[in-house]
Amino acid sequence: MRLSVTARIALLAIALALISNLALVGFVWKQTHDAAIGAVRRETIEKSDAMQAVYRSGGLAAVGGAIDDARAPGDVSLLLAIVDSGGRRVRGYAPDRVSVPIVPTNFRVADLDGASATSDVGYALHPVGRYWLLVGRSLDLVEAEQRAIERALAVAVMLSLALGIGAGLVLARYVALRLDDIAHAIEAAGQGDLSRRVPAAPARGDAFDRLGVRLNVMLEKVERLMTELRVVTDSMAHDLRSPLARLRTKTEQAVLIADPQAREAALGGLLVETDLVMRMLTMVIEISRSESVSRDRFTPIDLAELVEEIGELYEPVAEEAGFTFSVVVEDRPPPLRVHRELLSQALTNLIDNALKHAAGGRQAVLRLTRVAGGFAIQVEDRGEGIAQADRAQAMKRFGRLDSARTTPGAGLGMALIEAVARLHGGTFELADNNPGLIARILLPD
């Protein structure tokens, strides 16, 4: 049986809680056990040293007297005795015969009478004349305390397991709710509703919020592209209707014309209309290409050199059109990673628009300058410009102002420029040149 993701998360939380608590319980048990044994060890060594000092000062008789006085009433766990080399008790408090090796021992834990492991003793054994001094402490009390601690820790483990199960279920529910928000947004998108978004709080910055923010950005882009696709489809259907109708009419007329020269003139008109349609389709393909190109095709280039190359290429074209054309490089930035072909296409579109629509100004400037956060490549003209209210329309796909209806074109040039700027993480904007227009591409550094 395959478990759901939330069930696996819950089991993982339970397992982690149990493992961490077992590790904690083991650590506590080990620390308390070591502390108890350490206390017995210190006491045994101190009493052994004290008894040896008594022996050195008063002999074996003094040791016997000290043993008689050392054990407090009711203290049955203290072991203090003199034994012979065979392990038999001569005097003091100890088993009648000890079953451990009679050799010098600073401290050891063992069963002195060999009866069972429950009567372990921490003891020290040192020679005093021809006898041996046995000093120790029974570990029965320590073991009883350890068992009490073990029972308490077992209860703690059971409680931690129950709490772990509860925490796992809460965590699974939380994850399920967060994933449901994401799933609902994706399901809505699959059903055609691209307006739904994932509730996210970027300020928290957890993994779900980051996923939600990225998904929202993706949905916004998809929604924008779908909207633009509908606009493009509708606009192409509308804008192509006229040239295609003219193509059909001129074709019918050309078929009916008997005069060769008149037929040739009519066919020339067909070519003009065909070129217009081809330019529209080519521009749409270029815009789609700019929006889908991968950033791994970017290469470092010198923006100043690119601007100078394009300016040198267009200088004779501008002069032939009657323009005074100049290139101004105010700053030479370090190489930037850009898509050279698409950026070049965008810049040539900027210059073409200036030469085509600002003929009255007779002056154009291609400028590279530094701005806050990056660099601007802009074309400045002295034509009539575009009114503030008309700029949004001018930048739409197939957006053509009334003043541009008499000039050939498809209304896609500025849309391509904006798509290229967006591809590079920048923006495209129009501004006043007083008089004229400034069309600039802003690129981040």
N, C-alpha and C positions, 0 to 999 in steps of 0.2 A: 504494500500500500504506500503510495507516494504521499508525502506530507506537503501541505501548502507552505509557502514562504513564511507566513506569520506563525504557523505551528513550529517550524524549524527554529525561528527566532526565539519563540517561547522556550523550547527545549534547550536551546543554547544558553539562554539566560539562567534557566534552572540549573543546568550543569555547571556553569561558571560560578553561580552562587554556592552550590554544594562543594565544589572543589576548593574555592577560596575559604569557605568556612572549615572544611576538613583540614586545610593547611594551617589555618589559625588555631584550630583545636590542637593539632599535633604540636605546634610551636608552644602553646600554653602548657600542655602536658609535659613536654620535654623540659621547659624552663622550670616548672614547679618541682619536677622530679630531681633535676640537677641541683636546684637550690636546697632541697631537703637533704640530699646526700652530702652536699657541700657543708651544710651546717653540722651534720654528724661527723664528718671528717675533721672539721676544725675543733669541735669539742673533744673528739678522741685524741687528737694530737696534743691539744693543750693539757688534758688530764694525764696523758702518758708522760709528757715532759715534766709535769709537776711531780708525779710519782717517782720518776727517775732522779729528780733533784732531791726528794726525800731520802731515797736510797743512798745517794752519794753522801748525804749529811748524817744519816742516822743508821744506815744499814737496813737489814731485812726486817728487824723488829719494828723499826720506825715505819716501814712500808706497811706492815701488817696493821699497826695502829691507825695509820692514815686510811687504809681500806675500810676498817670498821666504822670510821667516822664519816666517810665520803658519801655514803648512800643515804639519801633523804628518805623519810618514811613514805611508803607508798610508791616509790620510784622503782618499779620492777624491771624497767627497760635498761637500766644501767648495768653493765657488766664490768666488774673490777675484781681481779683475783690473781693469786700466785699459783702457777701450775708447774708440775715437774716436766722433765724432758719427754715423758710419755704422754703428756696431755692431761694427766689427772689433776683435779683441783686439790690444792693443798690448803688454801685459805681464801676467803672472799666470796664473791657473788658470781657464779658461773655454772654451767653444767658440770656434773661430776667428772665427765671426761669430754674433752674437746676433740673433734675429729679432723682438725686442720693440721697441716704440717707445722711443726714447732721450729720455726726459723724466724730470724728477725724480719718483722713486717711493719712498715710505717703506717699503712692503712690498706684495708682490703674488705670487701663485702663477701661473706660466705655464710653457710649453714654450719654453726659450730658443733651441733650434736648429730647432724646428718639425718634428722627426722623428716623434714619437709622443707620446701622452698619458702614456706610462709614464715619461717623463723630465721630469716637472714639477719646477719649482724654485721655492722661496720666495726671493725676492730683493728687494734695495733698490738704487736707482740714484741717485747724487748727482753733481753737477758738481765736478771738481777742476781748476781752470784751464780750459784748452781741451779737456780730456778728461773722461771720466766714470768714476766709481768704481763698480764692480759688486761687490756683496757678497751671497752667498746660500748656500743649502744644498740639495742635491738631495734630493728626496722619495722616491727609490727605496727607501731603508731604511724610511722611514715607511710607504710603501705595502706593503712586504713584511710589516711588522708588522701592518698592517691586514688583509691577506689571511689571515695566521695567526689573527688574532682572529676574522675572519669564519668561517673553517673551524671554529674552536672553538665559536663561537656557533651555527653550523649543527648541529653535533653536539649541543649543548645543547638546541636546538629539537627535534631528533628524540627525544632522551631525555625532554624534557618532554612531547612528544606521547604517547610510550609510557606515561609515568607518568600523564598525563591520562586515557588510555584505561583504565588500571588503576583510577585513583581514581574515574572515572565508573562503572565496573562495580561497584566496592565501594559507592559511593553509591546506585546503582540497587538493588543487593541490599538495602542497609539500608532504603531507602524501601519496597521491596516487602515486607520482613518487617514493618515497622511498619504498613503499610496492610493486610497480611494479617490482623493481629490485629483491626483495626477491621472488616474485611470479614467475618471469622468471627463476630464478635459480632453484626453486623447480619444475617448469614445465619441464625444461631441464633434471633434474635428473629423473623425472618420465618417460621421453622418452628415458632414457638410457645414456644421456650425463652428466657424473659426473664431467667433467672438468670445468664446468661453476661455477663462484664464484660471491658472492654479493660484489659490490664495497663498501668498508667500510674504515673509517679513525679512527682507535683505539685511536688516540691522542685526538679527540673530545670527545669521550666517551659518546655520547648521547644514548638513548634507541635503536634507529634504528641501530647505529653502533655496539652496544653490541650484538643486535640480529643478525646482519650480520656476525660479527666475530664468534659467536657461531655456526651459520648455516654453515659457511665456514669450521669450525673445524669438524663439523659433516659430511659434504660432503667429506672432505679429508679422514676422517676415513672410510666412506662408500666406497669411491673410492679405498682406500688402501685394504680394506677387499675384495672388488670385484676383484681387481687385484690378491690378494693372493688366492682368491677362484679359479680364472681361472688357476693360476699357480699350485695350489694344484690339481685341476681336471686334468690338462694336465700331471702333474708330476705323479699323482697316476695312470693315464691311462698308462703312459710310464713305470713306475717302477713296476706296478703290472703285466704288460704283461709278463715279463720274469718269475717271480715265478709262475704265473698261467699256463704259457706254460710248465714250468718244472713239475708242479703238474700234468697236463694232460698227459705229456709224461711218467712220472714215474707211474701214475695210469694205463695207458695202458700196460706198461711193467710189472707191478705187476700182472695184470690180466692174462697175458700170461705165467708167470713163474709157472712152475709145482713144482719145488723144494720148500718145505716149508721154509727151512732156507733162501734161496735166496729171497723168497717172503716176509719173515719177515724183511729182511734187506731193501728191496725196500719200504716196508710200513714205516719203520723208517725214510727213506729219505722223504717220504710224510709228516710225522709229522714235520720235520725240516722246510720244505717249508711252511707248514701251519702256523707254529709258526711265521715265518718271516712276512707273510701277516697279521696275527693277531696283531703283534707288530706295524706294520705300521698303521693299522686302529686305534688301541688303542691310538697311539701317536697323530694322527690327531684329535681324539675326545678330548684328553687332551688339545691340543692347543686351540681348539674351546671353550672348557669349561673355560680356563683361560681368553679368550678374552670377554666372556659374563658374567662372574661372577659379582655379585653385591657387592659394597663396604660395604654394611651393614653386610656382612658375615666376615668382618675383625674383629680380636680380638687383644687386646694388648698382646704381648709376649715379653719375654726376648731373644733378638737375641743371646746373648752370650751363654745362656743355649741351645738354638736350635742348634747352631754351635757345641757345645761340645757334645750334644746327637748324632748328625749325625756323628761327627768324631769318637765317641766311637763305633757306629754301624759299621762303615766302616774300622776300624783299623784291625780287623782280616781278612777282605776280601782283604785289601791291602797287608798285610803280606803274605797271601796265594798266591797272584799274584807276590810276590817278590819285593814289594815296601817298602821303608821306609816312613811311613806315620805319619805326626804330625799335631797337631791342635794348632794354635797360636791365642790367643785372646788379642789383644793389647789395646782394650778399651771396657768397659762394658756400652753400652748406656742404657738410660732409656727405659722402655717398649714401643715398637712401634706397631701401629695397622697394621697388615698384615694378609694375608690369609695363615695360617700355613701349610695346606696340599700342596697347590701349591708351596709355597716357598721351602718347604722340597723337593718336587719332582724336582724343579729346581736345588737345591744344590746336590742332589744325581746324577742328570744327569751330573753336572760339574765333580763330582768325577769319575763317570763311564767313561766319555770321557778321563779323565787323565789316568786312569788305563788301558784303552783300546788302546789309541793311543800314549802314551808316555812310552811304555814298555822299550825302550832303556835307559831312564833316571833313572829308578828305585828309584825315589824320588818324593814325592808329599806332598804339604802343604795346609791345609785348614786354611785360615786366615780371621779374623774379625778385621778391622781397621777403624779409623775415617779418612774421607776425607773432602774436602771443601763442605759444604752444606749437609753432611749426613754421611753414613757409607758404606763401601765396604765389601762384602763377596766374597772372591776370592780363586781359586784353582791354585796353582803354581806347574808346573812340570818341569822336566829337559829333556824332549824328544826333538824331532826334531822341534817342534813348527809349526806354520803356517805362511807362507810368507805374507807380508803386502798386496800384490796384490790378495791373495786368500781368505782373511778373509771375504770379503763381500759375496763371493760364499758359504763359509762354514756356514754362518749364515742364508742362504736362506732355505726355506722348500724344502726338498728332495735334498738339496745341498750336494754333496759328492765329495771330492777331489780325485784325482787319487790315492793318497797314502792310502786312506781309502776304496778303492773299494774292497780290499781283506778281509776286516773285515766285520762281519755281522752287519747290521744296516739299517735304513731307511732314514737317513739324516734329521731327524726331531728333534733331541735332542736339538740342539742350538736354533732352531726356538721356541721350547717350553720355553727355558730359557728366550729368548728375550721377548716373550709374557707375561711371569710372571713378568719380570722386568717392562715392560710397564704398566701392570695392577697396580703396586704399585707406579706409577709415577716416576720410575727410568729408568735406561738404562742398557744395557748389552754390554760389550766391551771386546776386545781381545788385549793383549799387549805382548811385548817381555819380556822374563825372562832371556835371555842371559846366557846360552842357555835355550830353552824351551818356554813355553807359560804360560801366566797369563790370566785366564778367570775370569772376575769379574762382579758381580751384584752390581750396585750402587743404594742405597736406600736413599731417602731424609729423613731428621730427622724431 
